[in-house]
Amino acid sequence: MIKRFVAGILLVLAFALPAAAAFPDRAITIVVPLPPGGPADTVARVVGQKLSERLGQPVTIDNKPGALGLIGAEIGAHAKPDGYTIVMVSSGLAIQVATQPKTVKFDVHKDLQPVTYAVKVPMVFAANPSAPFKTMKEFVDYAKARPGAVSVGVSPGLGGTAHLTLERMKLGVGLDVVAVPYKGSAPALQALLSNEVPVIIDTLAGMSGLIDDGKVRALAALTDTPPINHEKLPTIAAAGFAGYAADTWNGFMVPGGTPREIVELLHREIAAILALPDVKAKILSVGLEPATNTPEQFTQAFDKAIAGWAKVAADARLKFE
């Protein structure tokens, strides 16, 4: 009788234990909505390796590029909410929700649960060194004196952060410039170096070495604080245009409905990993900056971005669908 009583108590306790108590007991998958080899993919692989070491289970990287990240995000949104599927998303998802809601086949607020930022992705206004302006203010004055005649390259194309940032400045500063889309950093930089366009907006990661070598002139970083390892580069506010920084990032989410205990465990472990000196060094080496926040802060930032970019698109009368 005693044995049966004890066994019954143990059975009840087993069912009463939170989901996180046994998590993880098998492999975890990180879905990366990008092809292998890029900076964000590198971050996911470094985090995955460390997470495997800390949790004692394999962590695999599943690259699912396409549709500007929506294919990977949708896989995460429709996965079982048990913590075994983590999806890397970018700030571009907020823009897609804000400007092209019909292309997003899931509810970002119900089907995805933010865990933490992973990295910030500094963006830069950059000019060809032969351009007749050396500062952001000089560029704005130059463009205002030539309405409709100055082209600005935006990567990776129309509807992305670079394009929406330019449109926001056009509205607020009174610029009349032409956005020229490029499919990525390589063609955008080639266009800049060949003087096809005098200015581009792109990630610092793609042009860091060229800035250091003087082959590209950085006018301003679209950041609130100077980029790490490029502290002499003025922020957009320091360049005279406060309010135009872009919160660009990659972060981790899990399917909506994932138990709170598991979300907190993953947040705690990933944040600890991103604070490790060797991880920070690796992230900085690919031109990104380690960054973490709480699930609540992530949610607030995400919602704020959706509202902000929706207003820009509406005010600029942009149509992408």
Secondary structure, 3 states (H helix, E strand, C coil): CHHHHHHHHHHHHHHHCCHHHHCCCCCEEEEECCCCCCHHHHHHHHHHHHHHHHHCCCEEEEECCCHHHHHHHHHHHHCCCCCCEEEEEECHHHHHHHHCHHHCCCCHHHHEEEEEEEEECCEEEEECCCCCCCCHHHHHHHHHCCCCCCEEEECCCCCCHHHHHHHHHHHHHCCCCEEEECCCHHHHHHHHHCCCCCEEEEEHHHCHHHHHCCCCEEEEECCCCCCCCCCCCCECCCCCCCCCCCCCEEEEEEECCCCHHHHHHHHHHHHHHHCCHHHHHHHHHCCCEECCCCHHHHHHHHHHHHHHHHHHHHHCCCCCC
